Amino acid sequence: MKSLKVIGLAAGAVMLAGQAFAGATLDAVMDRGAVRCGVSGSLAGFAIPDSQGIMRGLDADVCRAVAAAVLGDSEAVEFVPLSAQQRFTALQSGEVDVLSRNTTWTLTRDTALGLNFTNVTFYDGQGFMVPTSLGVSNASELDGAAICVQTGTTTEKNLTDYFRATGMTFDPVVFEGFEESVTAFVSGRCDVYTTDASGLASIRVSNVENPDDYVILPDIISKEPLGPVTRNDDDEWFDVVKWTVNALLNAEEMGISSANVDDMLTSDDPNIQRLLGVAPGMGEAMKINEEWAYNAIKQVGNYSEIFERNVGTETPLGFQRGVNALWTDGGLMYAPPIR
Ligand SMILES: N[C@@H](CCC(=O)N[C@@H](CS)C(=O)NCC(=O)O)C(=O)O
């Protein structure tokens, strides 16, 4: 805590001098020996504690990959559960080093809030869920509905835009907390729950008694590119998070997984040699060790492994890769080269 304070003061002083202050976060993470990672903490598939209290999910694993890359230890993560409303202040104030919390990349968040989105780790879109008993089959039938929504989200804003554009009315039932919003929906205080389609699927499989009692409508009303966020005053840390995710995607593209990464160390392919640090330089460029990507892949897996483990077809969420497939498989996931 003390060292954080000192760093905070130093950052303030340098910024007063009108210069960007790079590097403080990486130094703080190294000193602390752990990455502080802001997550939702209640969203199955993305970040939710398991029965042993271990945070599980795609967002949680992104932070584990960063910890593996920087510290050589994927378990060196302190997870900080944050509500939608709290998340940006927690990042801005330095309470967390990175936010990996089903957070949509938008212009204002990326600019006016003083933040930077590093990558897209899950392409999503906003949808609606209704009780099956309502007999509704698409969003055009929602005129006059009471709709449960969480505040501090893009969801809330898209909802207003969508109903205005379609000339329908709705009765917003707004909550700060996730649990209370879901309880309200399940108890019938609103007819509809709206959030990212991934969130709807997550609620349907983990927050309601019988998933068949609820149906997710086919309409998707927005783009919700979700990804990690860092502060915009620290390019060095921004790069480390960004290239860790890029390494996970490139690993998938190159056929490198946690299972075969050790064999890959003897590969003749210069792309693989650079990624795994056999040919040094990439780690040095980021002021971290050369095994950064090796450790992330070995300890957490490539993007495909992370996706399948947390939200893939063998999990309760059961997502196909769809637009989240690599570009080489017809999806949108495309990471710049490691060179
Ligand atoms: N992606 C949207 C919505 C994110 C969001 O906060 N969704 C809610 C509903 S799924 C949530 O994650 N709640 C979990 C929580 O508050 O712990 C955004 O960035 O604003």
The ligand as an ORCA input file, in Angstrom:
! r2SCAN-3c Opt
* xyz 0 1
  N     -20.732     -4.878    -21.570
  C     -21.589     -3.929    -20.942
  C     -22.391     -4.526    -19.763
  C     -21.495     -4.994    -18.662
  C     -22.211     -5.367    -17.370
  O     -21.852     -4.818    -16.304
  N     -23.166     -6.279    -17.411
  C     -23.822     -6.713    -16.206
  C     -25.013     -7.601    -16.549
  S     -24.505     -9.148    -17.289
  C     -22.846     -7.459    -15.319
  O     -21.811     -7.862    -15.764
  N     -23.141     -7.678    -14.080
  C     -22.285     -8.460    -13.253
  C     -21.902     -7.744    -11.998
  O     -22.305     -6.581    -11.779
  O     -21.148     -8.366    -11.226
  C     -20.778     -2.724    -20.467
  O     -19.558     -2.762    -20.558
  O     -21.368     -1.743    -20.004
*
